Amino acid sequence: MTATLDHPAGTRTSDPKELLNAVAPHITELTINVFDSGLTLWDREVALLLRDHTMVRDMAERILANAVMYTVGCIEHPEVHLGVGKLVDIGVHQLILDTPVWFGICRLYNAGAYKHHAPFIQRRRDGLCLRTADFLKSIGFDIDEELWAIDGTDCSPCDNKVPDSH
């Protein structure tokens, strides 16, 4: 289901594919590398996940969708401490590693400010992953309950206390 949601910067969709594909006009670096395949950004990131991880397309799309929802949630709500489990974090890392796309995400959704990734060494085991899933649902995202429950209390060691980090 796709919905439009009110938020401080205006109205946006809750569809992760639309959120990611909307980044395309904001990519200015290495555009030949990003766009030479003719794929949408969504299909590009799915293809990169399939290239680098053993999974079927459906799982890659589920992971990417939840990674996009998490990323947008972190950007829109820096005051809320959010974190992901190992599985969804694969998708978050995919977005960060494709730096032209990550810079475009930051331009579009973070007012041009770079969103850092500054993890701690130790994983958190305090239920933050499940609280994050609940928060993402509360702001209108249709999360994949199964993906968030898999890691449940074994959350990524991200730190939102450093300026503009997740």
C-alpha positions in Angstrom: 0.0 0.0 0.0 1.3 3.5 -0.9 0.2 6.4 1.2 1.3 10.0 1.3 2.3 11.4 4.6 2.6 14.8 6.0 6.0 15.7 7.4 8.0 18.9 8.1 9.4 19.2 4.5 6.0 18.7 2.9 4.1 15.6 1.8 6.0 12.4 0.8 5.0 8.9 -0.2 5.5 5.9 2.1 6.5 3.7 -0.8 10.2 2.9 -0.4 10.6 2.2 -4.2 9.2 5.7 -5.0 11.4 7.3 -2.2 14.5 5.7 -3.7 13.7 6.4 -7.3 13.0 10.1 -6.5 16.7 10.4 -5.6 17.8 10.0 -9.3 17.7 13.7 -10.2 19.8 14.5 -7.2 22.8 12.3 -8.2 25.6 14.4 -9.6 28.7 12.3 -9.1 29.7 9.3 -11.2 26.4 9.5 -13.1 27.7 7.3 -15.9 28.4 4.5 -13.4 25.0 4.9 -11.8 22.8 5.3 -14.9 24.7 3.4 -17.7 22.7 0.2 -17.1 19.4 1.9 -17.7 18.0 0.6 -14.5 16.0 2.6 -12.0 17.8 3.3 -8.7 15.6 0.7 -7.1 16.5 -2.0 -9.6 20.2 -1.0 -9.4 20.4 -1.4 -5.6 18.5 -4.7 -5.8 21.0 -5.9 -8.5 23.9 -4.9 -6.3 22.5 -6.7 -3.3 22.0 -9.8 -5.5 25.6 -9.5 -6.8 27.1 -9.3 -3.4 24.8 -11.5 -1.2 23.3 -14.9 -1.5 19.6 -14.2 -1.7 16.7 -14.3 -4.0 15.2 -11.1 -5.6 12.2 -11.1 -3.3 14.4 -11.0 -0.2 16.7 -8.3 -1.7 13.6 -6.2 -2.3 12.3 -6.7 1.2 15.7 -5.8 2.7 16.1 -2.8 0.5 12.5 -1.5 1.2 13.1 -1.7 4.9 16.5 -0.1 4.6 15.0 2.8 2.7 12.2 3.2 5.3 14.8 3.1 8.1 17.1 5.6 6.4 14.3 8.1 5.7 13.0 7.6 9.2 16.4 8.4 10.7 16.8 11.5 8.5 13.3 12.8 9.2 13.5 12.1 12.9 17.1 12.7 14.2 15.7 13.2 17.7 14.6 9.6 17.9 17.3 6.9 18.5 16.7 4.2 15.8 18.6 1.1 14.9 18.3 -2.0 12.6 19.1 -5.6 12.9 21.8 -7.4 10.9 19.4 -8.3 8.0 18.0 -4.9 7.3 21.5 -3.4 7.9 22.6 -5.2 4.7 20.4 -2.9 2.8 21.4 0.2 4.7 25.1 -0.6 4.0 24.2 -1.1 0.3 22.8 2.4 0.2 25.8 3.9 2.0 28.4 2.0 -0.2 26.8 3.3 -3.4 28.1 6.7 -2.6 26.7 8.7 -5.5 23.3 7.4 -4.5 24.0 8.0 -0.8 25.0 11.6 -1.6 21.7 12.0 -3.6 19.7 10.6 -0.6 21.4 13.2 1.6 20.7 16.0 -0.9 17.1 15.1 -1.2 16.1 14.0 2.2 18.7 15.5 4.5 18.8 19.1 3.1 22.1 18.3 1.5 23.9 17.5 4.8 25.9 14.3 4.8 24.4 11.6 7.0 27.2 9.8 8.7 27.5 6.1 9.6 29.4 5.8 12.8 28.8 2.4 14.4 30.0 1.2 17.8 31.9 -2.1 17.9 29.4 -4.0 20.2 25.9 -4.8 19.0 23.1 -3.5 21.2 20.8 -6.0 22.8 18.3 -3.7 24.4 15.3 -4.1 22.0 16.1 -1.0 20.0 15.4 -2.9 16.7 11.9 -3.7 17.8 11.3 -0.2 19.0 12.5 1.1 15.7 10.1 -1.1 13.8 7.2 0.2 16.0 8.4 3.8 15.4 8.6 3.4 11.6 5.0 2.0 11.7 3.9 5.0 13.7 5.1 7.4 11.1 3.3 5.6 8.3 5.6 3.0 6.9 4.4 -0.5 6.1 7.4 -2.4 7.5 8.2 -6.1 7.0 7.4 -7.4 10.5 9.3 -10.6 9.8 12.5 -8.9 8.9 12.5 -6.8 12.0 11.5 -9.7 14.3 14.3 -11.9 13.0 16.9 -9.7 14.7 14.5 -8.5 17.4 16.8 -7.6 20.2 20.1 -8.0 18.4 20.4 -4.5 16.9 23.1 -2.7 14.9 25.6 -0.8 17.0 24.7 2.6 15.5 25.0 5.8 17.5 22.7 8.8 16.9 24.5 10.9 19.4 27.3 12.0 17.1 26.1 14.9 15.0 23.9 13.8 12.1 24.7 10.1 12.4 22.6 7.0 12.6 
